[in-house]
């Protein structure tokens, strides 16, 4: 069922006055299209997720919540009493440019049912409002049931009488976006909307965002030294995000090293890490390898072709970028000699948009008894041909249960080729003996689904036999061709 059209209109100051008090200015209104009992659910979305409505806000953190002893700063309203108050802290996405802001979010009602939300910024003496907050001392979202149909209305108390409020003003445009969001949240709650995508299933949002800000400041200068023809803003910040996710995943998975005197600006030096380091399998431009090495994580990046950017990295990174063509029969076959793919023991395999190498990652992780792996699929490849919709995964199992475990949404979201490819990879991962975890990464890419393997399902002998059977079927088809490495890379390649 489609959401009714959001139909806002500006409030006329000559004909519409506020029942909240003489200082309140009605700004705009729209039909509610949902009943009053939904209002509280809808405004909680506004309170807890301000980042949905502003690209300048990172998130909000809860400072305090109360249903009594309300702060003196919140306004007294004619005919309404405060029911609950959430004291939150708004965190900016660019801390170097914008300041954080604390704010009271107060629900009011005439009895027990809330019908008004007031946002009150806490401005310290001599302070000022950051750019991302409208120039108001109070902002009210109201559900007015006395009209037919019921109405959503946005009202404000201006900081200055000179503030422009016409439909072309910044304040009006901001109010329009917020009221539209409230209308959308209310309709979603009414229709029991379920999110198709769930973020932060493996790594919590708050700790990821906090570390990402540190990592971004540390490595953002790489944008200025980018020599590839690709967009540096996308690739640099994407790999910073992936490195942040990996560091926190490893922190949660592995035992910390016996380290003392950890520098406060490099806390990850005292966090858990893979016992055998990492292998960036199909490392491409080598940026992810460089970031992880720069943070003190040992590892290698291997690719078929050396990139221009490899020579721009410091000597330590260059020495850990290797040139090699992956040959599964020589690398994964039973009794194959040790190689850079198979040593040291306990390494963590990374397949970051690795294209043709993507399906080989779980096989490699199983064969070398890796401590875990991360796969971020991009172009859909099977072992020796392009992936086609409708292909069955390796092994058997309850497909519906697997799809549900991947958090693909209310209707499974599995009609696209990319979604079906993820399902196929997840089935393959289980077939190779790994528990499947799925995360939607916070990176600037439409190919941002990650499949994580860090726990074994048991039955190693069966998993190894499954790898042997896949290798044999690839060999029997005779389609796979090992390519020739291109360019120069680090030592011992």
N, C-alpha and C positions, 0 to 999 in steps of 0.2 A: 504494500500500500504506500503510495507516494505521499510525501509530506506536503501539506497544504502550502500554497504560495505565501511567502513572507511579504506582507503588504504594509509597510510602515508609512507613517505620515508625520510631518512636524506638528508640534502642538502650537496652537495660536495663543500668544500671551494675552490677547484681548478677551478671549472667550474661555480659556481653560486656566483655572487657578489650582493650586495644590492644597490638598486637605492635610498635608504634613505640617504646614506652618508657613508664615509669610515670607521666609527667606528662600523657600524652595521654588525652583523654576522647572515646570514640565518642559521636556525637550522634544520627545517624540513618543509615539505609541503605535501599537499594531494589534490585530486580533490575536488572542492567546492560542486558540486551537487545541487546548488541552485543559483538563479540569484543575481546580485549585489544589487538590491533594497531590498533584504531580509537581507543584511549584518547588517544594523543598528539595526533591531529588534533582531537579533541573539546576537550581542555583548552586548546589554542592559541586556540580561539574565546573561551574564558573570559579568557585572558590579554590578548588584543589588543582585545577589545570589552567592557570592563566596563560601558559605558553601556547595553548591552542589558538589564542586570539591575538597574540603579539609575537612577532619574530624577534623582538628585543628582550623578551623574558625567557629565562632558562627554566625556572620552575618556582613553586612556592614551598616553603618549609613551615611546618606547624610550630608555633612558639608556645601557644597556650589555648585551651578551650574551656569555656565555663558556661554554666546555665544560671549563675547567680553572681553577686558581687561584680556587677558590670563596670567597666572602666568609665571614668568621668568624661572621657573624650567623646564618647558616642553621643549622638544627638537625642534629645527628648522629642517625641513625635506626638502630635495631637491624635488622640483616640487609639494609639498603638503602644504596646509594651514590649520590651526586649525579652526574647525567649532563650536565645543562646548567642554566644559570641566566640568567634574564632580569631585569634591573633596570629597572623601569618607574616612571613618575611618573603618578599619578592626578590628573587635573585636575577640579576641581569645576565644576558648571554655574553656581553662584552664588559667584564668587570673593570677594565682599564678605561672605558668610556663612560659607562653609566654606573650610578651608585645603587646599592640595594635599598629597599624601602620596606618598612614595617607598616602593617595596615590592619585595622579592625574590620571584620566581616560580621555584621550583626543581623540576625533574623528577628523580625518583629511580627506581631500578630495582635488581633483584637482579643483572642482567647488563647487556644492552644495551637491552632493551625496557623503557621507562618504565611504571610502574604506579601512581605516586604523584606528585601535585603538591602542594607546600607553598607557601603564601602567607605571607610574613613582612614585616609592616610595619616600616619604619625610623623609630623614634621617637627624636628627638634629646633630649639631656639637658634636662629641664624642659619637654619637649613633651608632646603628648597626641594621641590618635587623633581624627580628625574624626568627625562624627556618622555619616557614610555607611559607616564601617568598623566591623564588629562588634568587641566588646571582647575580643579575643583577641591573643595574641602570636604564634601560629602557627595556620594553618588548613590542613587536609589533605584533598585529594580522593583517594580510594583506589579501585583496581580490584582486588578480591579474587577471584582465580581458583580458590581452593581450595574454594569453595562450589559447590553445584549448585542453581539456576543461578548464574553469576558475580554478584558483588554490587558495587554502588557504595556507598561509605561515606564519610561526612563526619566527621572527627575534629578536635578543637581542643585548644589549650593556653590555658587561661583566664588573663586578666590578673589577675583577682581571684577568690578562692574564693567570694565573695558573688554572683558573676554567676549569674543565673537561666538554667536550661537546659531547663525543662519545655516541652512542646509549645505553650504559650501565650506563651512568652517571645519577645522581639524577636530574640535570637540564634538560636533554633530556626527562627523564621519566615524569617529571612534565609538560614539554611542550607538550608531547604526550597526556597527559590527558586533558589539556586545549584545544588543537586543536580538539580533539575528541568531547569535549563538544560543541565547536563552530559549528562543522559539524552537530551535533545532533540538536542543537537549530535552525540552519538554515533550516534543513529539516523539523523540526516540524512547523516552521513558514510558510514554503511553502505549507505544507499539511493541514494547519489550525488545528494543533493538539490541542486537549482540554485535560486538566488535568483530570484524573479520580478521584483524591483525592484533596480536597481543605482544607488546614489547616487554623487555626486561624480565623474561622468564628464567634466564640463567644468571645474569648479573644484575643486581638491583640498580634502578635508575639513578638514585642520588649519588652513590659512590662512583658510578660510571661518569656522571656529569662533572663531579668535582675533580676527578683525576684527569678527565679530558681537558678541562680548562688549563690545568698545569701543563699537560703534554702539548697543548696547542701553543701556549706561550713559548715553550721550549723549542719547538720545531717549526713554527710558522715561517721562519726565515728561509726555509727550503723553497718557498714559493718564488723568492727572488733569484734563486740560483738554478731554477728548473731549465733543463736544456732539451727536454723531449718536445715533440710537436703537440702533445696532448695538453689539455687544460690543467694548469698547475693547481688552481683553486680546488678543483674536484679531486685530483689524485693525491695531493699532499694531505688535505684534511680527511680524505677517506682513509688513507693508510694510518694517519694519526689515530683515527677512531678505532680501526681494527687492532692496532697495537694496544690501545687502552683496554679494549675488551679482552685481548689475550692476557695481558698482565694481570687483570683482575680475575680472570678465569683460572690462571695458574696459581694465583694467591689462594684461591678457595680450594684448589685441588691438591697441591703438593706441599710437602714439609718445608718450612723455611730453612735456609742455610745457617750454619753456626757463625753468625756475623754479629759483631759488636760495633758500637760507634757509627750507626747508620746516619748519614747526613740528613737533616730534616727536609731538605729540598729534593731528596732522592729516596723516599721511604721504600720504594720497590726493591732496593738492594737488600732489604731484610725480609722480603716476602718469599713465599714458595715459588719454585720454578721447576720445570721438567728436569729430571735427573740426568737425561742425556742431551740436554739442550734442545734446539728446534731445527727443523729442516723446512725451509720455505721452498716448497715443491712447485716449480714453475714460477720463479720469483719475478719475472718480467723486468721492470725498471729497477728492481732491487731496493726500492724505498722502504718497504716494510722491514726487510732484512736490516737495512741501515739503522732504522729507528730502534729496533729491538737490541741490536748490537751496541748502539750508543747508550742504551739504558742498562748495560751490563749483562745482558742475557746472551750466553754463548750459542752459536748456531751457524748454519750455512744457508745460502741461497743458491739454488741451481736452476739453470734455464738452458734451453736449446740455443738461444741467440743472445749474444752480448748486446747491451743497450748503450747508447751514447752516454747516459747518465752514470754508468758504472765508473767511468774514469773521473767523475767529479766528486766522488766520495773520498773520505780520508783513507789512508793506506790500510788501516785495520779492517774497514768494510770491504775494500777491494780484495783483500786477501781471503775473504770469506764468501766471495761470489764466484761460483764455479760454473763452467760451461760443460754441458753433457747432454746427450740424447738418451732419454729413458727407453730401455729395452726390457719389457716385462719378462721375457723368457730368460734372459741372462740374469736379471736382478731378482726375480721372485721365484724362479724355479727351485724346486727342492735341491739342496746341495750347492746352490750358487755361491761363488766366492764372496767374501766380504767386500763391500764397496761403500762409497760415501752415502748411499741410500740406506745402508743397513747398519752402520755404526755411527756413533756409539749406541749402546743399549739404552733403552728408555727414552729415546728422543720423542719429541712432539712434532707431528706432521702438519704442515699448514698448506692448504690448497686454496689460495686466494684468487678467485677468478682464473682458475688454471686451465679452462677450456678442455682440450683433449685429455689432459691428465686427471681431470676431476674424478671420474669413476675409479681410477686406479688408487686414489688416496686411501680408502678403507682397506683395499687389498694389501697395499704396502704396509699400513699400520698393523694389520693382522700378522703378516708374514714376518716382520722384524720385531714383533712384540713391542710396539711403540707404547709409550705411556699415555697416548691420546692423540687426537687429531681434530682439526677444524677444516671444514669444507664450505666455501662460499661459492656456489655454482653460478656460472654466467651462461656462456654458450652451451647448449645442451648436446653433450656427446655421450655415446655409449663407449664400449671398449675399442671399437674399430670402425664405427659408423655413426652418423648423426642420429640423435634420439628422435623417435617418432611417437606421436600421441598414440595411446592405447597399448604401448608396450607393457607387458607384465614384468614385474620386478623379479630379481633372483630369489628363489626360494618361495615358500608358501607362508601364509599368515592371514590374520584378520585385517584386511585392508581398511575397513571402516574404522576400526579401533586405532590403527596406525595414523590415519588421517586426522582423527580427533586429537591424538596425542601431539600432533604437530601444530595445534592451535591455528588451523587454517580458517576458522570462522564458523558462523552459524550454518552455512550451507556447504561447508568443506572447502569452498573456493578452489576446487580442483579441476576447473574446466579449461584453464589456460595451459599452454604447453609448458610454461615455466613451472607451474604448480604441479603438473603431472611428473615433470622431471624430478622435482624435489621428492615426490612420493617414491619414485623409482629408486632414487639415491638412498632414501631412508630404508627401503626394503633391502637394498644391497648392503647397507651398513649393518643391519640386523643379521643378514645372511653371513656376514663376515665376523659375527660374534660380538658386535658392539651395541650397547644401549644407545638409543637415539634421543638426543636433546636438540631442540630447535629454537633459534633466536632470530628475531628481526632486528638487525643491527641499526644503530643510529648513525648511518653514514650517508653521504650525498650520492646515492646510487639506487636505481630501481632494482638492481640485482643485489639485494641486501639481506637475503635469507642465509642463515648459517646453520649448518648441521654439525653438532658437536658429538664426538665420541671420547669419553674419558672413563667409562666403566665397562667391564667385560660382562657378557651375559652368562659366561661359563661354557664349558664344552669346547675347550681350545682345540682338541683333536678334530672335532666336527668342523669347526671354523677353518682350520688349516686344510682340511679335505675339500671344503667348498671353494677355497682359493685355488687349489690344484685343479678342480673341475672347470673353473672359469678359464684358467690358463690353457687347459687342454682344448676347450671349445674355441678359444681365440686362435690357437695354433691350427686347429683343424680347418677353420674358415680360410686361413691364409691371407687375410685382407690387411692386417696390421703391418705397417712398414716403419721400421726405425729410421728416423731422419738423421741428417748429418749436421753436427753442431756448426754454428756460424759465429766467427769473431774470436776475440781473445778475452780471457777472464783471469781470475786469481790463480794462485799456484796449485799444483797437484790436481789438475783437472784432466 
